[in-house]
Amino acid sequence: MGRQNPADWNKRFRISLVENDTHVSIGSVRFTKINGIFIGAGIIIAFILLIYCLIAFTPLRSTIPGYPDAHSKEVAVANAIRIDSLETIITKWNLYAENLSRVLSGDQTISIDSIVSTNRTKYLSVKSREELSRRDSLLRETVQQEEQFGVSGTRRNLPVEGMHFFSPIKGVVTQGFDMALHPAVDITAPSGSVVSAVFDGVVIYTGWDEGKGNVIIIQHPDNVISVYGHNQKLLKKLGESVKAGTSIALVGNTGSLTTGDHLHLELWSEGLPMDPTKLISF
């Protein structure tokens, strides 16, 4: 391919606008080959910038396949909140499992702060299978020795129906027990009313729940657990022993799943929810 003559770049060209009938020149544009290249490149760049601005700063961007719209962003935010809630629930169950293991083995219970700081539990990650087996054997041996001399004070071997539960508060049941939808009862009472423990036990959890607000959980004999939610203030600390009728909290309206001042009470036996109205007179 031959080299172009430099003089060709300086040749002038003209584009004229002529009326068809009268052949009168309306206007004309003169330019060289170099000017034409720059003008053409400028027009292409301006066109690309115009298309970019239309797509980036107008609702047209939502027409691009795969571009997240408002609904997709809303779903993403909801999923992030749901994941955070699930992580909180898992942390609380890890704390419950750790404290239950410590209560059974005679160790001191721990607070939720230590679980959050390490993001794991000793119950799940530190204790070996051999250590758990050894502690279980020692516990069984201790219980057998106590029962041999009739001094065991923790195993009653009584059915739940034979246990005398103390009423945690006097009030009106506004929402009853439902095994699937509401495994608890809600008892309305004035704000600040004293909430009492339903039976002797050990506090295995005190903390905040997004739905139930300030919550306190007590472990009772014979694998019975009581849960008290929406409290204004908690009066007992983790690991404290309580007697039936002991003041443990004040009635409040905390948490997102509440419509007024009331006590949310749950009773669990062997991992299954029980109807408190069949065991307690409110």
Secondary structure, DSSP 8 states (H G I E B T S, - for coil): -----HHHHT-EEEEEEE-TTT--EEEEEEEEHHHHHHHHHHHHHHHHHHHHHHHHHSGGGGGSTT---HHHHHHHHHHHHHHHHHHHHHHHHHHHHHHHHHHHHT-----HHHHHHHTS-HHHHTS-HHHHHHHHHHHHHHHHHHHHTT---S-----GGGS----S---EEEE--BTTTBSSEEEE--TT-EEE-SSSEEEEEEEEETTTEEEEEEEETTTEEEEEEEEEEE-S-TT-EE-TT-EEEEEB--SSS-SSSEEEEEEEETTEEE-GGGT---
